[in-house]
Amino acid sequence: MSQSDKGKVKTTVEIYNRSYTIVGNEDDRHVREVAGRVDGTMRGIIENNPRLDTAKLAVLTAVNTMSDYIKLKKDYDELMSYIQKLEKEAGD
């Protein structure tokens, strides 16, 4: 095991009928949750587009996931800005 691999967690998951070994810093439970959500998104997309090949399905899954992330990030930023405004007003 290399120096950079120390403390890494190795988790094997199944996404869209394929096995993947994920190595990273997140715990097994988190990796399994992420994999489950990716699998669910892929299955939802393929349900509406049954002729998609796996590469296109993967790209659409990534696009949908990034879209959700950007929306959540925007909501988070707006919420943090609002909290900072309230804290500033409370300090005045």
Biopython code that builds the backbone (N, CA, C, O; Angstrom):
import numpy as np
from Bio.PDB.StructureBuilder import StructureBuilder

atoms = [
    (1, "MET", "N", (0.847, -1.183, 0.000)),
    (1, "MET", "CA", (0.000, 0.000, 0.000)),
    (1, "MET", "C", (0.887, 1.239, 0.000)),
    (1, "MET", "O", (1.802, 1.355, 0.816)),
    (2, "SER", "N", (0.620, 2.140, -0.894)),
    (2, "SER", "CA", (1.423, 3.359, -0.975)),
    (2, "SER", "C", (1.060, 4.312, 0.153)),
    (2, "SER", "O", (0.021, 4.167, 0.796)),
    (3, "GLN", "N", (1.921, 5.279, 0.381)),
    (3, "GLN", "CA", (1.690, 6.279, 1.426)),
    (3, "GLN", "C", (0.357, 6.991, 1.224)),
    (3, "GLN", "O", (-0.349, 7.275, 2.192)),
    (4, "SER", "N", (0.009, 7.282, -0.028)),
    (4, "SER", "CA", (-1.224, 8.025, -0.304)),
    (4, "SER", "C", (-2.479, 7.174, -0.122)),
    (4, "SER", "O", (-3.582, 7.715, -0.044)),
    (5, "ASP", "N", (-2.328, 5.837, -0.054)),
    (5, "ASP", "CA", (-3.480, 4.957, 0.119)),
    (5, "ASP", "C", (-3.842, 4.730, 1.587)),
    (5, "ASP", "O", (-4.912, 4.196, 1.879)),
    (6, "LYS", "N", (-2.976, 5.122, 2.503)),
    (6, "LYS", "CA", (-3.247, 4.913, 3.922)),
    (6, "LYS", "C", (-4.482, 5.697, 4.328)),
    (6, "LYS", "O", (-4.634, 6.871, 3.990)),
    (7, "GLY", "N", (-5.353, 5.030, 5.053)),
    (7, "GLY", "CA", (-6.580, 5.669, 5.505)),
    (7, "GLY", "C", (-7.689, 5.696, 4.469)),
    (7, "GLY", "O", (-8.786, 6.170, 4.762)),
    (8, "LYS", "N", (-7.437, 5.207, 3.286)),
    (8, "LYS", "CA", (-8.464, 5.182, 2.236)),
    (8, "LYS", "C", (-9.430, 4.030, 2.499)),
    (8, "LYS", "O", (-9.051, 2.990, 3.038)),
    (9, "VAL", "N", (-10.659, 4.236, 2.114)),
    (9, "VAL", "CA", (-11.693, 3.218, 2.265)),
    (9, "VAL", "C", (-11.992, 2.650, 0.885)),
    (9, "VAL", "O", (-12.191, 3.393, -0.076)),
    (10, "LYS", "N", (-12.022, 1.329, 0.800)),
    (10, "LYS", "CA", (-12.326, 0.650, -0.458)),
    (10, "LYS", "C", (-13.707, 0.020, -0.325)),
    (10, "LYS", "O", (-13.948, -0.794, 0.567)),
    (11, "THR", "N", (-14.609, 0.405, -1.222)),
    (11, "THR", "CA", (-15.980, -0.090, -1.182)),
    (11, "THR", "C", (-16.378, -0.558, -2.576)),
    (11, "THR", "O", (-16.173, 0.149, -3.562)),
    (12, "THR", "N", (-16.947, -1.752, -2.644)),
    (12, "THR", "CA", (-17.443, -2.265, -3.916)),
    (12, "THR", "C", (-18.952, -2.064, -3.945)),
    (12, "THR", "O", (-19.669, -2.461, -3.027)),
    (13, "VAL", "N", (-19.414, -1.436, -5.024)),
    (13, "VAL", "CA", (-20.836, -1.129, -5.185)),
    (13, "VAL", "C", (-21.304, -1.602, -6.551)),
    (13, "VAL", "O", (-20.498, -1.894, -7.435)),
    (14, "GLU", "N", (-22.604, -1.673, -6.707)),
    (14, "GLU", "CA", (-23.173, -2.011, -8.010)),
    (14, "GLU", "C", (-23.991, -0.818, -8.492)),
    (14, "GLU", "O", (-24.876, -0.318, -7.797)),
    (15, "ILE", "N", (-23.666, -0.386, -9.694)),
    (15, "ILE", "CA", (-24.393, 0.708, -10.329)),
    (15, "ILE", "C", (-24.803, 0.249, -11.718)),
    (15, "ILE", "O", (-23.963, -0.096, -12.549)),
    (16, "TYR", "N", (-26.076, 0.251, -11.949)),
    (16, "TYR", "CA", (-26.640, -0.145, -13.233)),
    (16, "TYR", "C", (-26.066, -1.482, -13.718)),
    (16, "TYR", "O", (-25.568, -1.611, -14.836)),
    (17, "ASN", "N", (-26.162, -2.454, -12.830)),
    (17, "ASN", "CA", (-25.777, -3.848, -13.106)),
    (17, "ASN", "C", (-24.285, -4.063, -13.339)),
    (17, "ASN", "O", (-23.891, -5.075, -13.918)),
    (18, "ARG", "N", (-23.459, -3.132, -12.901)),
    (18, "ARG", "CA", (-22.003, -3.297, -13.010)),
    (18, "ARG", "C", (-21.376, -3.034, -11.657)),
    (18, "ARG", "O", (-21.825, -2.173, -10.901)),
    (19, "SER", "N", (-20.337, -3.787, -11.367)),
    (19, "SER", "CA", (-19.628, -3.637, -10.103)),
    (19, "SER", "C", (-18.495, -2.634, -10.248)),
    (19, "SER", "O", (-17.760, -2.646, -11.236)),
    (20, "TYR", "N", (-18.362, -1.761, -9.248)),
    (20, "TYR", "CA", (-17.296, -0.768, -9.220)),
    (20, "TYR", "C", (-16.664, -0.779, -7.834)),
    (20, "TYR", "O", (-17.363, -0.857, -6.824)),
    (21, "THR", "N", (-15.346, -0.703, -7.796)),
    (21, "THR", "CA", (-14.657, -0.543, -6.529)),
    (21, "THR", "C", (-14.258, 0.917, -6.413)),
    (21, "THR", "O", (-13.508, 1.442, -7.236)),
    (22, "ILE", "N", (-14.770, 1.555, -5.388)),
    (22, "ILE", "CA", (-14.529, 2.975, -5.146)),
    (22, "ILE", "C", (-13.529, 3.077, -3.996)),
    (22, "ILE", "O", (-13.727, 2.484, -2.936)),
    (23, "VAL", "N", (-12.458, 3.830, -4.213)),
    (23, "VAL", "CA", (-11.453, 4.041, -3.180)),
    (23, "VAL", "C", (-11.410, 5.527, -2.875)),
    (23, "VAL", "O", (-11.218, 6.346, -3.774)),
    (24, "GLY", "N", (-11.589, 5.874, -1.611)),
    (24, "GLY", "CA", (-11.570, 7.283, -1.258)),
    (24, "GLY", "C", (-11.575, 7.500, 0.238)),
    (24, "GLY", "O", (-11.354, 6.573, 1.019)),
    (25, "ASN", "N", (-11.827, 8.727, 0.623)),
    (25, "ASN", "CA", (-11.795, 9.110, 2.038)),
    (25, "ASN", "C", (-13.141, 8.973, 2.737)),
    (25, "ASN", "O", (-13.206, 9.018, 3.965)),
    (26, "GLU", "N", (-14.208, 8.808, 1.976)),
    (26, "GLU", "CA", (-15.548, 8.724, 2.571)),
    (26, "GLU", "C", (-15.805, 7.324, 3.118)),
    (26, "GLU", "O", (-15.254, 6.338, 2.630)),
    (27, "ASP", "N", (-16.657, 7.258, 4.147)),
    (27, "ASP", "CA", (-16.941, 5.956, 4.736)),
    (27, "ASP", "C", (-17.824, 5.115, 3.811)),
    (27, "ASP", "O", (-18.452, 5.618, 2.880)),
    (28, "ASP", "N", (-17.845, 3.834, 4.106)),
    (28, "ASP", "CA", (-18.569, 2.847, 3.301)),
    (28, "ASP", "C", (-20.034, 3.229, 3.128)),
    (28, "ASP", "O", (-20.580, 3.108, 2.031)),
    (29, "ARG", "N", (-20.657, 3.677, 4.174)),
    (29, "ARG", "CA", (-22.085, 4.031, 4.125)),
    (29, "ARG", "C", (-22.342, 5.178, 3.143)),
    (29, "ARG", "O", (-23.304, 5.141, 2.375)),
    (30, "HIS", "N", (-21.485, 6.184, 3.172)),
    (30, "HIS", "CA", (-21.638, 7.324, 2.262)),
    (30, "HIS", "C", (-21.478, 6.879, 0.804)),
    (30, "HIS", "O", (-22.270, 7.257, -0.059)),
    (31, "VAL", "N", (-20.458, 6.082, 0.544)),
    (31, "VAL", "CA", (-20.198, 5.611, -0.822)),
    (31, "VAL", "C", (-21.389, 4.800, -1.325)),
    (31, "VAL", "O", (-21.797, 4.938, -2.478)),
    (32, "ARG", "N", (-21.936, 3.965, -0.467)),
    (32, "ARG", "CA", (-23.096, 3.159, -0.862)),
    (32, "ARG", "C", (-24.322, 4.036, -1.127)),
    (32, "ARG", "O", (-25.098, 3.758, -2.041)),
    (33, "GLU", "N", (-24.495, 5.079, -0.342)),
    (33, "GLU", "CA", (-25.615, 6.002, -0.577)),
    (33, "GLU", "C", (-25.457, 6.718, -1.921)),
    (33, "GLU", "O", (-26.414, 6.827, -2.687)),
    (34, "VAL", "N", (-24.254, 7.199, -2.198)),
    (34, "VAL", "CA", (-23.992, 7.873, -3.473)),
    (34, "VAL", "C", (-24.246, 6.912, -4.631)),
    (34, "VAL", "O", (-24.917, 7.264, -5.601)),
    (35, "ALA", "N", (-23.709, 5.702, -4.527)),
    (35, "ALA", "CA", (-23.886, 4.703, -5.591)),
    (35, "ALA", "C", (-25.365, 4.389, -5.794)),
    (35, "ALA", "O", (-25.825, 4.251, -6.927)),
    (36, "GLY", "N", (-26.097, 4.279, -4.708)),
    (36, "GLY", "CA", (-27.532, 4.002, -4.803)),
    (36, "GLY", "C", (-28.279, 5.110, -5.511)),
    (36, "GLY", "O", (-29.192, 4.855, -6.297)),
    (37, "ARG", "N", (-27.886, 6.348, -5.229)),
    (37, "ARG", "CA", (-28.548, 7.478, -5.889)),
    (37, "ARG", "C", (-28.192, 7.544, -7.377)),
    (37, "ARG", "O", (-29.047, 7.839, -8.212)),
    (38, "VAL", "N", (-26.943, 7.270, -7.695)),
    (38, "VAL", "CA", (-26.539, 7.244, -9.107)),
    (38, "VAL", "C", (-27.306, 6.148, -9.838)),
    (38, "VAL", "O", (-27.829, 6.365, -10.931)),
    (39, "ASP", "N", (-27.367, 4.976, -9.226)),
    (39, "ASP", "CA", (-28.091, 3.855, -9.822)),
    (39, "ASP", "C", (-29.562, 4.226, -10.025)),
    (39, "ASP", "O", (-30.128, 3.959, -11.085)),
    (40, "GLY", "N", (-30.173, 4.833, -9.022)),
    (40, "GLY", "CA", (-31.575, 5.236, -9.129)),
    (40, "GLY", "C", (-31.808, 6.259, -10.227)),
    (40, "GLY", "O", (-32.793, 6.180, -10.962)),
    (41, "THR", "N", (-30.896, 7.225, -10.336)),
    (41, "THR", "CA", (-31.014, 8.235, -11.391)),
    (41, "THR", "C", (-30.901, 7.589, -12.765)),
    (41, "THR", "O", (-31.672, 7.894, -13.675)),
    (42, "MET", "N", (-29.933, 6.699, -12.901)),
    (42, "MET", "CA", (-29.754, 6.019, -14.194)),
    (42, "MET", "C", (-31.003, 5.221, -14.555)),
    (42, "MET", "O", (-31.462, 5.255, -15.697)),
    (43, "ARG", "N", (-31.538, 4.517, -13.592)),
    (43, "ARG", "CA", (-32.729, 3.702, -13.863)),
    (43, "ARG", "C", (-33.938, 4.573, -14.196)),
    (43, "ARG", "O", (-34.761, 4.197, -15.030)),
    (44, "GLY", "N", (-34.049, 5.716, -13.559)),
    (44, "GLY", "CA", (-35.134, 6.639, -13.878)),
    (44, "GLY", "C", (-35.024, 7.200, -15.281)),
    (44, "GLY", "O", (-36.021, 7.327, -15.992)),
    (45, "ILE", "N", (-33.802, 7.535, -15.674)),
    (45, "ILE", "CA", (-33.592, 8.077, -17.024)),
    (45, "ILE", "C", (-33.867, 7.014, -18.080)),
    (45, "ILE", "O", (-34.529, 7.284, -19.082)),
    (46, "ILE", "N", (-33.357, 5.804, -17.855)),
    (46, "ILE", "CA", (-33.518, 4.744, -18.864)),
    (46, "ILE", "C", (-34.980, 4.323, -18.985)),
    (46, "ILE", "O", (-35.410, 3.860, -20.041)),
    (47, "GLU", "N", (-35.741, 4.483, -17.905)),
    (47, "GLU", "CA", (-37.161, 4.152, -17.949)),
    (47, "GLU", "C", (-37.887, 5.019, -18.979)),
    (47, "GLU", "O", (-38.795, 4.552, -19.667)),
    (48, "ASN", "N", (-37.476, 6.288, -19.077)),
    (48, "ASN", "CA", (-38.095, 7.216, -20.024)),
    (48, "ASN", "C", (-37.419, 7.220, -21.392)),
    (48, "ASN", "O", (-37.975, 7.733, -22.363)),
    (49, "ASN", "N", (-36.222, 6.647, -21.466)),
    (49, "ASN", "CA", (-35.445, 6.623, -22.718)),
    (49, "ASN", "C", (-34.805, 5.251, -22.890)),
    (49, "ASN", "O", (-33.582, 5.139, -22.806)),
    (50, "PRO", "N", (-35.583, 4.215, -23.126)),
    (50, "PRO", "CA", (-35.056, 2.845, -23.113)),
    (50, "PRO", "C", (-34.029, 2.528, -24.201)),
    (50, "PRO", "O", (-33.362, 1.497, -24.115)),
    (51, "ARG", "N", (-33.884, 3.355, -25.193)),
    (51, "ARG", "CA", (-32.944, 3.063, -26.271)),
    (51, "ARG", "C", (-31.556, 3.689, -26.065)),
    (51, "ARG", "O", (-30.675, 3.535, -26.911)),
    (52, "LEU", "N", (-31.365, 4.382, -24.960)),
    (52, "LEU", "CA", (-30.061, 5.015, -24.717)),
    (52, "LEU", "C", (-28.971, 3.978, -24.507)),
    (52, "LEU", "O", (-29.181, 2.967, -23.837)),
    (53, "ASP", "N", (-27.799, 4.238, -25.088)),
    (53, "ASP", "CA", (-26.671, 3.368, -24.775)),
    (53, "ASP", "C", (-26.075, 3.812, -23.436)),
    (53, "ASP", "O", (-26.396, 4.888, -22.930)),
    (54, "THR", "N", (-25.222, 2.988, -22.882)),
    (54, "THR", "CA", (-24.688, 3.242, -21.540)),
    (54, "THR", "C", (-23.912, 4.549, -21.456)),
    (54, "THR", "O", (-24.007, 5.253, -20.450)),
    (55, "ALA", "N", (-23.155, 4.887, -22.479)),
    (55, "ALA", "CA", (-22.374, 6.135, -22.451)),
    (55, "ALA", "C", (-23.301, 7.349, -22.396)),
    (55, "ALA", "O", (-23.079, 8.262, -21.601)),
    (56, "LYS", "N", (-24.320, 7.361, -23.221)),
    (56, "LYS", "CA", (-25.266, 8.487, -23.205)),
    (56, "LYS", "C", (-26.032, 8.531, -21.886)),
    (56, "LYS", "O", (-26.296, 9.606, -21.346)),
    (57, "LEU", "N", (-26.384, 7.364, -21.376)),
    (57, "LEU", "CA", (-27.067, 7.286, -20.090)),
    (57, "LEU", "C", (-26.185, 7.871, -18.982)),
    (57, "LEU", "O", (-26.670, 8.609, -18.124)),
    (58, "ALA", "N", (-24.906, 7.545, -19.003)),
    (58, "ALA", "CA", (-23.973, 8.064, -17.998)),
    (58, "ALA", "C", (-23.848, 9.584, -18.099)),
    (58, "ALA", "O", (-23.824, 10.275, -17.080)),
    (59, "VAL", "N", (-23.769, 10.101, -19.314)),
    (59, "VAL", "CA", (-23.651, 11.555, -19.495)),
    (59, "VAL", "C", (-24.926, 12.251, -19.022)),
    (59, "VAL", "O", (-24.849, 13.269, -18.334)),
    (60, "LEU", "N", (-26.084, 11.726, -19.376)),
    (60, "LEU", "CA", (-27.339, 12.325, -18.912)),
    (60, "LEU", "C", (-27.459, 12.269, -17.389)),
    (60, "LEU", "O", (-27.983, 13.197, -16.772)),
    (61, "THR", "N", (-26.980, 11.196, -16.792)),
    (61, "THR", "CA", (-26.972, 11.087, -15.336)),
    (61, "THR", "C", (-26.076, 12.160, -14.734)),
    (61, "THR", "O", (-26.449, 12.807, -13.756)),
    (62, "ALA", "N", (-24.898, 12.351, -15.315)),
    (62, "ALA", "CA", (-23.977, 13.385, -14.835)),
    (62, "ALA", "C", (-24.592, 14.777, -14.995)),
    (62, "ALA", "O", (-24.480, 15.609, -14.094)),
    (63, "VAL", "N", (-25.233, 15.031, -16.121)),
    (63, "VAL", "CA", (-25.852, 16.336, -16.368)),
    (63, "VAL", "C", (-26.977, 16.589, -15.354)),
    (63, "VAL", "O", (-27.064, 17.678, -14.787)),
    (64, "ASN", "N", (-27.825, 15.604, -15.128)),
    (64, "ASN", "CA", (-28.904, 15.745, -14.154)),
    (64, "ASN", "C", (-28.358, 15.968, -12.749)),
    (64, "ASN", "O", (-28.872, 16.802, -12.003)),
    (65, "THR", "N", (-27.333, 15.233, -12.396)),
    (65, "THR", "CA", (-26.737, 15.361, -11.072)),
    (65, "THR", "C", (-26.100, 16.733, -10.888)),
    (65, "THR", "O", (-26.258, 17.354, -9.837)),
    (66, "MET", "N", (-25.387, 17.208, -11.896)),
    (66, "MET", "CA", (-24.754, 18.526, -11.802)),
    (66, "MET", "C", (-25.808, 19.624, -11.756)),
    (66, "MET", "O", (-25.636, 20.616, -11.047)),
    (67, "SER", "N", (-26.879, 19.463, -12.489)),
    (67, "SER", "CA", (-27.968, 20.431, -12.449)),
    (67, "SER", "C", (-28.539, 20.519, -11.027)),
    (67, "SER", "O", (-28.744, 21.613, -10.502)),
    (68, "ASP", "N", (-28.790, 19.372, -10.418)),
    (68, "ASP", "CA", (-29.285, 19.348, -9.045)),
    (68, "ASP", "C", (-28.289, 20.003, -8.095)),
    (68, "ASP", "O", (-28.680, 20.769, -7.214)),
    (69, "TYR", "N", (-27.016, 19.709, -8.269)),
    (69, "TYR", "CA", (-25.970, 20.289, -7.429)),
    (69, "TYR", "C", (-25.955, 21.821, -7.544)),
    (69, "TYR", "O", (-25.900, 22.522, -6.533)),
    (70, "ILE", "N", (-26.002, 22.327, -8.761)),
    (70, "ILE", "CA", (-25.956, 23.777, -8.980)),
    (70, "ILE", "C", (-27.161, 24.455, -8.323)),
    (70, "ILE", "O", (-27.022, 25.511, -7.706)),
    (71, "LYS", "N", (-28.344, 23.845, -8.458)),
    (71, "LYS", "CA", (-29.535, 24.405, -7.816)),
    (71, "LYS", "C", (-29.372, 24.430, -6.296)),
    (71, "LYS", "O", (-29.683, 25.431, -5.650)),
    (72, "LEU", "N", (-28.888, 23.330, -5.731)),
    (72, "LEU", "CA", (-28.682, 23.270, -4.284)),
    (72, "LEU", "C", (-27.620, 24.258, -3.825)),
    (72, "LEU", "O", (-27.771, 24.893, -2.781)),
    (73, "LYS", "N", (-26.555, 24.391, -4.590)),
    (73, "LYS", "CA", (-25.477, 25.332, -4.250)),
    (73, "LYS", "C", (-26.012, 26.760, -4.262)),
    (73, "LYS", "O", (-25.692, 27.550, -3.374)),
    (74, "LYS", "N", (-26.814, 27.089, -5.249)),
    (74, "LYS", "CA", (-27.406, 28.422, -5.321)),
    (74, "LYS", "C", (-28.302, 28.668, -4.109)),
    (74, "LYS", "O", (-28.234, 29.733, -3.494)),
    (75, "ASP", "N", (-29.144, 27.687, -3.762)),
    (75, "ASP", "CA", (-30.009, 27.811, -2.591)),
    (75, "ASP", "C", (-29.178, 27.973, -1.315)),
    (75, "ASP", "O", (-29.505, 28.790, -0.454)),
    (76, "TYR", "N", (-28.117, 27.203, -1.203)),
    (76, "TYR", "CA", (-27.227, 27.282, -0.037)),
    (76, "TYR", "C", (-26.587, 28.660, 0.056)),
    (76, "TYR", "O", (-26.570, 29.273, 1.124)),
    (77, "ASP", "N", (-26.063, 29.143, -1.057)),
    (77, "ASP", "CA", (-25.424, 30.465, -1.066)),
    (77, "ASP", "C", (-26.409, 31.564, -0.671)),
    (77, "ASP", "O", (-26.066, 32.471, 0.088)),
    (78, "GLU", "N", (-27.636, 31.476, -1.191)),
    (78, "GLU", "CA", (-28.657, 32.461, -0.841)),
    (78, "GLU", "C", (-29.010, 32.385, 0.640)),
    (78, "GLU", "O", (-29.190, 33.411, 1.295)),
    (79, "LEU", "N", (-29.106, 31.183, 1.157)),
    (79, "LEU", "CA", (-29.413, 30.994, 2.569)),
    (79, "LEU", "C", (-28.284, 31.531, 3.451)),
    (79, "LEU", "O", (-28.545, 32.200, 4.450)),
    (80, "MET", "N", (-27.039, 31.243, 3.090)),
    (80, "MET", "CA", (-25.899, 31.745, 3.859)),
    (80, "MET", "C", (-25.844, 33.268, 3.824)),
    (80, "MET", "O", (-25.524, 33.902, 4.829)),
    (81, "SER", "N", (-26.147, 33.843, 2.697)),
    (81, "SER", "CA", (-26.180, 35.300, 2.572)),
    (81, "SER", "C", (-27.261, 35.887, 3.473)),
    (81, "SER", "O", (-27.042, 36.901, 4.135)),
    (82, "TYR", "N", (-28.421, 35.250, 3.496)),
    (82, "TYR", "CA", (-29.522, 35.698, 4.339)),
    (82, "TYR", "C", (-29.142, 35.594, 5.817)),
    (82, "TYR", "O", (-29.424, 36.506, 6.595)),
    (83, "ILE", "N", (-28.511, 34.499, 6.204)),
    (83, "ILE", "CA", (-28.083, 34.311, 7.598)),
    (83, "ILE", "C", (-27.066, 35.379, 7.986)),
    (83, "ILE", "O", (-27.146, 35.957, 9.070)),
    (84, "GLN", "N", (-26.117, 35.635, 7.100)),
    (84, "GLN", "CA", (-25.116, 36.671, 7.385)),
    (84, "GLN", "C", (-25.775, 38.043, 7.532)),
    (84, "GLN", "O", (-25.375, 38.840, 8.380)),
    (85, "LYS", "N", (-26.770, 38.310, 6.715)),
    (85, "LYS", "CA", (-27.497, 39.579, 6.809)),
    (85, "LYS", "C", (-28.210, 39.676, 8.154)),
    (85, "LYS", "O", (-28.162, 40.720, 8.805)),
    (86, "LEU", "N", (-28.867, 38.604, 8.575)),
    (86, "LEU", "CA", (-29.557, 38.593, 9.874)),
    (86, "LEU", "C", (-28.575, 38.764, 11.026)),
    (86, "LEU", "O", (-28.857, 39.487, 11.982)),
    (87, "GLU", "N", (-27.426, 38.103, 10.939)),
    (87, "GLU", "CA", (-26.418, 38.224, 11.997)),
    (87, "GLU", "C", (-25.885, 39.652, 12.076)),
    (87, "GLU", "O", (-25.659, 40.176, 13.167)),
    (88, "LYS", "N", (-25.685, 40.280, 10.911)),
    (88, "LYS", "CA", (-25.201, 41.655, 10.883)),
    (88, "LYS", "C", (-26.242, 42.586, 11.495)),
    (88, "LYS", "O", (-25.904, 43.472, 12.280)),
    (89, "GLU", "N", (-27.508, 42.384, 11.133)),
    (89, "GLU", "CA", (-28.577, 43.213, 11.684)),
    (89, "GLU", "C", (-28.707, 43.030, 13.196)),
    (89, "GLU", "O", (-28.973, 43.988, 13.922)),
    (90, "ALA", "N", (-28.519, 41.807, 13.663)),
    (90, "ALA", "CA", (-28.622, 41.519, 15.107)),
    (90, "ALA", "C", (-27.459, 42.146, 15.866)),
    (90, "ALA", "O", (-27.588, 42.479, 17.044)),
    (91, "GLY", "N", (-26.318, 42.306, 15.187)),
    (91, "GLY", "CA", (-25.144, 42.891, 15.821)),
    (91, "GLY", "C", (-25.161, 44.411, 15.848)),
    (91, "GLY", "O", (-24.394, 45.029, 16.586)),
    (92, "ASP", "N", (-26.023, 45.011, 15.056)),
    (92, "ASP", "CA", (-26.100, 46.491, 14.985)),
    (92, "ASP", "C", (-26.836, 47.075, 16.159)),
    (92, "ASP", "O", (-26.986, 48.293, 16.249)),
]
sb = StructureBuilder()
sb.init_structure("model")
sb.init_model(0)
sb.init_chain("A")
sb.init_seg("    ")
for serial, (resi, resn, name, xyz) in enumerate(atoms, 1):
    if name == "N":
        sb.init_residue(resn, " ", resi, " ")
    sb.init_atom(name, np.array(xyz, "f"), 0.0, 1.0, " ", f" {name:<3s}", serial, name[0])
structure = sb.get_structure()
